[in-house]
Amino acid sequence: MSDLLKINGLTKAYPGVVANDSVSFTIGAGQVHALLGENGAGKSTLVKMIYGLEKPDSGTMQMHAKAYSPTSPQAARASGVAMVFQHFSLFEALNVAENVALGMENPPKMRELARSIRDVSEAYGLPLDPDRIVGDLSAGERQRVEIIRCLLQDPKLLIMDEPTSVLTPQEVEILFTTLRKLQSEGTSILYISHKLEEIRALCDEATILRLGKVVGDCDPKTTTAREMAELMVGETLHTPTREGGETGEILLDVRALDFAPANPFGTRLKDVSFQVRSGEILGIGGVAGNGQDELLSVLSGEAKTATGRVFFEGQDIGRMGPNARRGLGILAAPEERLGHAAAPNMSLTENALLTANVRKSLTKNGFINWQKADAFARDIIAAFDVRSSGPAAAARSLSGGNLQKFVIGREVLQDPKIFVVNQPTWGVDASAAAQIRQSLLDLAAGGAAVVCISQDLDELMEISDHFAALNEGRLSPPRIAKGLSIDEIGLMMGGAHDMEVADI
């Protein structure tokens, strides 16, 4: 196999941190190459240099044995490098063809572009209607727009950052079929994912980063997921375990919930009903954009229920706001950590105060007890190994994974009776994910009821007692999680809600 991209000694430093420290590795032509590492390992900085978004301080790159040093994404694309980002850059009010055109330097006439989109999307098994409005597309279809936009450039190297985080199992298989077809045609793929079983199924080689340095490489097909995770974190990985026993009384009872969000591109909840008992974890799966945010906002009290009832220990709480619910012990952690779960410019102490005021009694007679708030922030940092300069650090200064640990820890340490969390381990490394999952298991073991909304099916199957799926705002009847097959889960996520329901 000949070399496509050779990276030699790339170094990139920012004030106070060396993001990449003399990184070297090679991607072969027609190779699917994984780039692995925990949060803060330097993956994002490295691919930004490859894609021309950042300039290295030192080191060199070669493409087809010729010097390669892109000064912009346009220059990278001109050299045959394309990238599908984890967070889509699409305009919801425009149609597919218009969005594709915006990502091209010299787009053809719209009629010609629409024809090309249809031809390329059909050829690669990712059918798309160029006239559909993006706001009406599912998350999986939106990803297709991003991929087709890249494929129209005829890339030699395709970079994919967490590409399956918004896909059902069936959509993952379609994507893998597309990537294997690209590989067979000679396209190289640099694949970034925290889902190590996917790496094992798809990739030919893996380069592992830790604290900005290459610490090893391996053949994913002959290396276990656990071995790769331990290479990433540099220590033995903790496996979450469940203590405790039987479930108790019903704590949360949701009946015929119907909610229409103010956001025109939001998802209406339709006749959602479920119960969660003391000591139970209900896992709710689904592709992004099927009502997850809306469900959390209704359960947390941020949005009042339009119709339907929400009961806590038999008390109707449907009209209560967030603070009143927190006083009862109903806590929530939303998916969007920076801006929703945490105020970016506020310190960790101030962010701790924002949600813990009621449960931790951090104010008295209208005055804030800053010493007590600071102590609580320090407790969170210590208990959840939050890497920061201390409680005075601004939330925006933390890496995504560390901020996620802080947000989850802030709620868990308030001893909730009910904890509703959306995407608890979104974008965090294997070690942090294991710690967060263990904290959810410990809450349940202590008698709390946990509603875990996640797109990570492995996570849900690991910790859930019962599983349900959201599809277009409808929730499937919860089923016993143990023994559910991936095919059954995929069908539930796809809207097959009339399947036989297990006795709960």
N, C-alpha and C positions, 0 to 999 in steps of 0.2 A: 504494500500500500504506500503510495507516494504521499508526501506531506502537503497539506493545504496551507495551514497557518502554523507558524513556529513562533513561540513567544519565549524571549530570552531575557531574564533578569529585570522584568518590569517592576518598578518601584513607584509608589505614589503615597505621599504623606500630606496630612492636613495638620493644622495646629493641634498639638497634643496627641496625635495618633498616626501611626504608620499603617495605612489601610492595606497596602500591598508591599511586601518586602522581598525583592528579588525573585519574583515568580517566573518560573520557566516550565513550559510543557508544550506538547505538539498535538495538533489535531490533524488526523490523516484525511485524505480525500475520500469521500463516501463513508466516513466514520460517524457514528453517533457517540459523542463524547460527553460524559457527565461531569459537571462541576459541583462538588459537594462541599459543605461546610456549615457550621453552626452560625447563628446570627452574629454579625460583626466579624466574620472570618475574612471578608474582603471580596466576596463573589460579585456584588453589585458594582464596586469600583472597577474590578477587572473587566467586566463586560462593557462598562461605559467607555473604557479605554479602547477596547476592540471596536466599539461602535462609533467612536469619534466624539463622545460626549465629554470625555475628560482627556487631558494630555498627561502622559507619564512624566515623572521627574527624571527617570533614567531607565535604561533598558531599550530593547528593540523588538520589533515584530517583522516577520517576513510572510508574504502571501505568494505562493507559488515560487519560492526562493528569491523573490524580489522585495526590496524594502517596502514596508507598509506602515504608514503613520498618518491615519485619517485625522483631519482637523475639524471635522463636523460629521454628523450622520449622513448628510448628502454625499460627502466624499467616501464614506464607508459603503453606502449603497452603490455608488459608482464602481467600487472595487468588488462588488458581489456579496456584500454582507447585509443581511436583513435581520430584524429583531422583532419578536412578538413579546410585548411587555406584559407583566403580571396584571397591571391595572390598565384597562382599555382606554384608548384616547379617541373616543368616538363622539360625534354630535348626535344626540338622540332625536332631534327634530329633522335631521336630514335623512335621505334614503341611503341605501347601501352604496350605490354607484357614486353618489356625491361624497360620501365619506372616503371611499377608495381614492377618488380623484384628489382629495385634499392631501393625501399622503404621497402623491407623485410629483416629480419635478416638472414633467412635461406631459400632462394627461391628454389622451386623445379626445375626440369628440365623444359626447356622452353616449350616443348610440353605439359607437364602436367599443367603448369601454364596457357598456352593459353586455354586449356580445362576448367580449373577452372574459368577463366575470362568470357568465354562464358556462362558457366552454371550459375554463380552468377549474371552476368549482366542481363541475360534473366529472372531469377527467381525474380529479384527485379524491373523489368520493365525499365532497363537502358541498352539496348543492345549496345554492343561494339565489334568491330572487333579487336582482339589482334594484328593483323598484320599491322594495319594502322599506318602510320607515324603521330606522334602527331602534327607536324607542319601543317598538312593538315586538322586537326580537327577544328570544330567550338568551341567557348568558352564553350558552353553547353556540348559538347562531352568531352572537356578537364576536365570539372568538374566531369564528370562521371568516368574518369580515377582515379581521386583522391578519389572519393567515393568508387569505387570498390576496390581500394587498401586498404582502411580501412575495408570494409566488409569482405575481405579475412582473416582478423585477428579475425573475430568473436567477435567484441567489445561488452562490457557490457555498456560502455558509449561512445557516439559519440558526439564530440564537433564540431559545425558548425559555422564558422565565416562569416557573410554576404554571405550566400550561393546562394542567388537569384540575386545578383547584375549583373550577366552576362547572365541571362536567359530570354527568351520570356515568356509571360503569359502562353502559353501552356506547356513550359518546367517546369515552376514553379509548375503547377498542377501535372506533372509527378513526380517531386521531392517530393512533399507533399504526393503523393500516396506511394512512396517508404518509406518515413519516417514513415508514419502511419503503414505500414506493419512491419517495424522494431520494432515499439512500441508494436504492437500486439504480437510480438515474445519475448517481455520482455526487449528489448534494451532501455536504457535511452538516451535522447538526450538533450544536453545543446546547446541552440540555441541563437545566437547573431545576431541581425539585427536592422537597423534603420527603417525598413518598418513595422510600427506598426499594420497595418491591417493584415499583414501576421502573426504577433505574435498572434493576436486575433483569426485568423482562425486555427492556428496549436497548440498553446501551452496551457498546463494545468495550469501553474503557472508562475509568473514572479517575479524575484528579481531585485530591482532597486538600482543602485549605483549612488552616487553623491559625487564628490570630495573624492573618495576612501572609502566612508562609505556606508553601507546599509541604505537607507532611507525609505524603505518600500517594501512590496510585494503586489501582487494583483492577482485576477483571470482575465486573459485577456479576457475571453469570456463575462464577465459582466462589464468590464471597457472599456470606449471609448478610441480611439487612442489619442484624445486630452488630456484626463485625465492622461494617461500614460506619454505623452510628458511633461505635466506640473509637474508631479512627478519627472521626470528626470532633468528638469532644475530649479525647485524650484520657478517658477514664472508663471504668466499668459502668455500664448503663443500668440505672435502676428500673426495675419492672414494676409498674403500679400494681398494688394488691388491695383486695377488699377485706376489711375486717367487719365484724358485726354479723347480725343475723336477719331476722324477719322484718318485713315491712309492717307499718302500723296503720293508723287511721288516715283517711283521706284529708290531706291538707289543702290541696288546690283542686277546685272543681270548676271547669269551664264548660258552659252550656250554650250551644247554638250561637256562637260569637260571629257577628258580622260587622265589618269595619271598612269604611271607605276612606283611604288616605287623602290628604290635601294635595299631595304630589301627583301631578297628572300621569307620571310614569311609574307611580307606586303600584302595588298589587292589593286588590281588595280581598279581605278575609271573608270567606263564605262558609257559614254554618260549621265553625270549628268547635269541636267538643272533645274533651279529654279530662282525665283525673290523674293526679299524682299523689301517692301516699308518703307518709313519713318513712324515711329510709330507702326511698326508691329514686332511681335515675331514669327519667324518660328522655331518650334520645330522639331528636327530630332532625331528619335529613332532608335534603332537597338541593337542587341547583339554585345558585344565587338568583335573587329576583322573583322568588315565588311566594313571598309573604313573610320571610323571616324577620326583617326589620319591623314590619308592621305588627307581627305577633309579639315581639319583645316590647314594643312601645305600649301596646295595650296592657300587657301583663305588668309592666313596671309602673303604669299610671301616667306615663307621659301623654298618652292619647286616651281619651275617654271612649268607652264602648258605645257604639251607635245602637246596636241591638244585641241581645244575648245577656248572659249573666256570668259574673266571675265571683266565686265564693272562696274565702279563706277560713278554714275551720268552721264552715257553716255560715259565716258572716258574708253578706253581699258587699263586696268592695269595689264594684264596677265604677262608681263615681268618685272614688278616692284618688287624690293626686299622689305623686311619687313620695313626698315626705311623710304623708299619713301612712302609706304602705310600708315605708321603711321603718316607721315606728312599730308596726306590727311584726316586722322581721322578714318582709318581702323585698329582696334585693335583686338588682340586675346589673349586668355588664354588657353593653352593646358591642357590636362588631367594630365600629369605627372608633379606634382607641384615641386618636389625636383629633380633637375637635368635638367629640361627643362624649366619650368616656373620660377624657382629660382635657383641660384647658391648656393649650400649647405653651403660652407665655407665663403661666403660673408655676410656682414652685411645687415640689412634691408634697410639702407640708400643706400648702393651700389646696392642692388637689385632693389630699386626704380629707381635709375639712369639708369639701364640697358635698361629699356623700356620707361621711361618717358623723356629721354634726349631731344627727338625731340619735343614732345608736350608741355613740361614744360620749354623748353629752359634752361636746366641745365648746359650747357657748352657755353663758349664764347671765340672765338679766340683760340680754342684748350685747354682751361683751364676749369676745373670742378668748378662749384660754389657749394662747399660742404655745405655751410650754407643753400642754397636754396634746395639742395637735402635732407638734414637732415630735413628741415621744411616740405617738401612734405611727407617724411616717417612718420613724426609725425602726419600729417593730416590723413594719411591712418590708422594708429594705433588707432587714436581717433574716426574716423568716422565709422570704422568697428569693434570696440571693440576687437582688436587683443591683446590677452594676451601674453605679452612678457616683457623682462626687459628694453625695449626701442629700439630706432632705431639702436643702436650699436650691438644689439643681432644678432648672426649668424642665417641664415635661418634654418639651421639644428637643432637649439635649440628649435624651436617652435613645438608644437604638429601639427599633420596633419591638423586638423580642423582650427587652428589658422593661419597656413601658407596659407591654402586655402583662408581664409578671406583676408589676406594681398594681395595675388595674384589678387583676384577679385577686391578688393578695389583699388589697384594700377592702374588697367585699367579703372575702372568706373570713378575715379576722374580725368581722363584725358579727359573727355567729348567726348567719341567717337561718330562719326557719324554712324559707323557700328561696332558692337561688336560681334565677333565670339567666343564662349566659349564651351569647351568640358568638360562634367562632372562637372558643376559648384558647386554641393553640394556633391561630392564624399566623403563618409566617415565622413561627418560632422553631428553634432547633430541637433535636431529639431529646436532649437532656432537659431543657425547659418544658417541653411538651409533657414529658413523663412526670415532672414535678407538678404541673398544673392538673393533669389528670388524677394524680394521687390526691391532690387537695379536694377535688370533686368527690372522689370515692370516700375520703375521710369525712366530708360533710354528710354524705348519705349514711355512713356508718354511725355518725353521731345523732341521727334521727331527722336530718333535714330532708326536704323534698327538692330534687334538682331537676331542672329542665335544661338540657344541653342541646342547643341548636347548632348544627355543624355540617359542613360539606365534606368533612373527612370521615368516610365510612369506617375505616379501620379504627379510628378513635371511638366512634359511636358503638361499634361492636365490642370494643374492649371494655367500656365502662357501663353500658346501658343495661337496665333490666327489661325495659320495653322499648320498642322502636316504632316510630310513625314517620310518614313522609309528607312534606308540603309540596303541592303542585298547583300552580295558578290560584293560590289562596285557599285551597281545600286541603284538609288534613285527613290522611288515611286513618282508619281505626288502628290504635296501637296494637302491636303484636309482640309476643315474647321474643326478645332479641336473640337468645341462644338458639342456634340451629338455623337461623335465616340464611339463605344462600344469597350470593351476590346478584344472581339473576332475579330473585324475588325482590330484593331491595331496589334494583334498577327499575323493575316494573312499577313498584310502589312510587318511586320518585318520578316516573313518567306519567303517573296519573291513573294507574290501574288500582282504583280504590275498592273495587268490588270483589277483591280476593277473599278467600275464606279467612275469617278472623279467629286468631287463637284466643282461648279463654283467658281473660285477665282477672 
